[in-house]
Amino acid sequence: MKLDSHYNNLAINAFAISSILNEARFLTIPEIALILPIVAHRDTMRKLSNRSFRFVSFEQYLIDNIDHFYNFNDRFLAALTPTINALQFLLEIEVLQLEENGAAIVSALPFDASMGRRAKRVHRASANIAAMISGNAKVFYLNARIEL
């Protein structure tokens, strides 16, 4: 699966990682690698950005939304390079700092309505995405059938 370069560009990728890292404060590299495959899926983002939705647990979300994971491995593999590029960009502009086994937020990229609907949806979903990936990454990788 190829991620559309106009839909998933460096700016939205960096904003997504920054917003979610701002909610979580610290994420390991395996957790960060899960962000863009989630953000790239429209139905997942629609669900997670809904103001009435509250994330309970990854297992419950998986059971209720199994169709959101049918091609997760393909999305994961397609998002590896854009994830590294966005991390490098965020490191260069001093938004995050790398630590021993992950990254911590230094200063989040601010959200502005002029960034568009996609950025707004990412911003609204960031707390739910942070909660989803902050659990046991091994459980997520196993249940999403990510092949390493």
VMD Tcl script that draws the C-alpha trace (Angstrom):
set ca {
  {0.00 0.00 0.00}
  {1.35 3.38 -0.96}
  {0.54 6.34 1.24}
  {-0.62 9.28 -0.87}
  {2.14 11.88 -0.71}
  {-0.32 14.79 -0.95}
  {-2.54 13.48 1.80}
  {0.31 12.37 4.06}
  {3.05 14.95 3.66}
  {5.89 15.89 5.99}
  {3.92 18.76 7.53}
  {0.87 16.71 8.54}
  {3.08 13.80 9.62}
  {5.20 16.05 11.84}
  {2.10 17.75 13.23}
  {0.49 14.38 14.01}
  {3.56 13.05 15.83}
  {3.96 16.34 17.72}
  {0.29 16.48 18.77}
  {0.20 12.90 19.98}
  {3.57 13.16 21.69}
  {2.31 16.32 23.38}
  {-0.56 14.29 24.89}
  {1.63 11.34 25.90}
  {4.70 13.44 26.90}
  {7.00 10.46 26.07}
  {6.69 7.57 23.62}
  {9.04 4.78 22.70}
  {10.14 4.43 19.07}
  {7.88 1.37 18.54}
  {4.93 3.42 19.83}
  {5.80 6.40 17.61}
  {5.95 4.06 14.60}
  {2.23 3.34 15.16}
  {1.10 6.96 14.84}
  {1.15 7.48 11.08}
  {-0.55 4.18 10.17}
  {-3.40 5.23 12.47}
  {-3.53 8.79 11.14}
  {-3.50 7.50 7.53}
  {-6.75 5.58 8.00}
  {-9.81 7.79 7.45}
  {-12.33 5.61 9.30}
  {-10.04 5.32 12.32}
  {-9.48 9.07 12.38}
  {-13.18 9.75 11.98}
  {-13.89 7.54 15.00}
  {-11.04 8.77 17.21}
  {-11.68 12.45 16.48}
  {-15.38 12.23 17.30}
  {-15.96 14.39 20.38}
  {-18.30 11.83 21.93}
  {-15.84 8.92 21.56}
  {-13.74 7.98 24.59}
  {-10.98 5.43 24.25}
  {-11.28 2.64 26.84}
  {-8.69 0.04 25.86}
  {-6.90 -1.15 22.77}
  {-8.48 -4.59 23.06}
  {-11.99 -3.12 23.19}
  {-11.28 -0.79 20.28}
  {-9.91 -3.73 18.25}
  {-13.00 -5.85 18.96}
  {-15.39 -3.03 18.08}
  {-13.45 -1.88 15.00}
  {-11.67 -4.93 13.59}
  {-12.20 -3.59 10.07}
  {-9.83 -0.70 10.89}
  {-6.97 -3.19 11.12}
  {-7.39 -5.35 8.01}
  {-4.40 -3.73 6.22}
  {-2.58 -2.26 9.21}
  {0.67 -4.09 8.41}
  {0.74 -2.54 4.91}
  {0.08 0.92 6.35}
  {2.74 0.35 9.02}
  {5.39 -0.61 6.46}
  {4.45 2.28 4.16}
  {4.71 4.74 7.07}
  {8.17 3.76 8.35}
  {10.13 6.15 6.12}
  {7.72 9.08 6.58}
  {7.88 8.49 10.35}
  {11.68 8.71 10.36}
  {11.56 11.82 8.15}
  {9.05 13.51 10.45}
  {11.06 12.58 13.55}
  {14.21 14.01 11.97}
  {12.36 17.21 11.06}
  {10.90 17.58 14.58}
  {14.35 16.99 16.05}
  {15.88 19.65 13.78}
  {13.31 22.28 14.75}
  {13.68 21.28 18.42}
  {10.09 20.16 18.98}
  {11.21 16.86 20.46}
  {14.30 15.34 21.93}
  {15.43 11.77 21.62}
  {16.01 9.90 24.83}
  {17.40 6.45 25.51}
  {14.53 4.43 24.05}
  {12.13 7.01 22.66}
  {11.26 10.67 22.31}
  {9.91 13.36 24.60}
  {8.14 16.54 23.63}
  {10.03 19.79 24.13}
  {7.47 22.20 22.65}
  {4.43 21.13 20.65}
  {3.61 22.50 17.25}
  {0.64 24.81 17.82}
  {-2.66 24.07 16.10}
  {-4.36 26.78 14.09}
  {-7.67 26.42 12.26}
  {-6.02 27.65 9.06}
  {-4.09 24.35 8.98}
  {-7.23 22.70 7.62}
  {-9.73 19.99 8.47}
  {-7.20 17.17 8.47}
  {-5.01 18.88 11.05}
  {-8.12 19.69 13.09}
  {-9.14 16.03 13.05}
  {-5.62 14.96 14.09}
  {-5.63 17.54 16.87}
  {-9.01 16.34 18.18}
  {-7.97 12.67 17.98}
  {-4.54 13.10 19.55}
  {-5.57 12.22 23.13}
  {-7.34 9.05 21.95}
  {-4.40 8.04 19.75}
  {-1.97 8.67 22.60}
  {-4.07 6.47 24.87}
  {-4.28 3.77 22.19}
  {-0.53 3.50 21.56}
  {0.68 4.18 25.10}
  {-0.30 0.74 26.32}
  {1.76 -2.37 25.79}
  {3.26 -1.94 22.31}
  {3.87 -5.69 22.05}
  {0.12 -6.33 22.43}
  {-0.66 -3.75 19.74}
  {1.91 -5.16 17.31}
  {0.68 -8.71 17.89}
  {-3.04 -7.93 17.58}
  {-2.60 -5.60 14.59}
  {-0.63 -8.41 12.94}
  {2.40 -6.30 12.22}
  {5.15 -8.38 10.65}
  {8.62 -7.36 11.75}
}
mol new
graphics top color blue
foreach p $ca { graphics top sphere $p radius 0.5 }
foreach p [lrange $ca 0 end-1] q [lrange $ca 1 end] { graphics top cylinder $p $q radius 0.2 }
display resetview
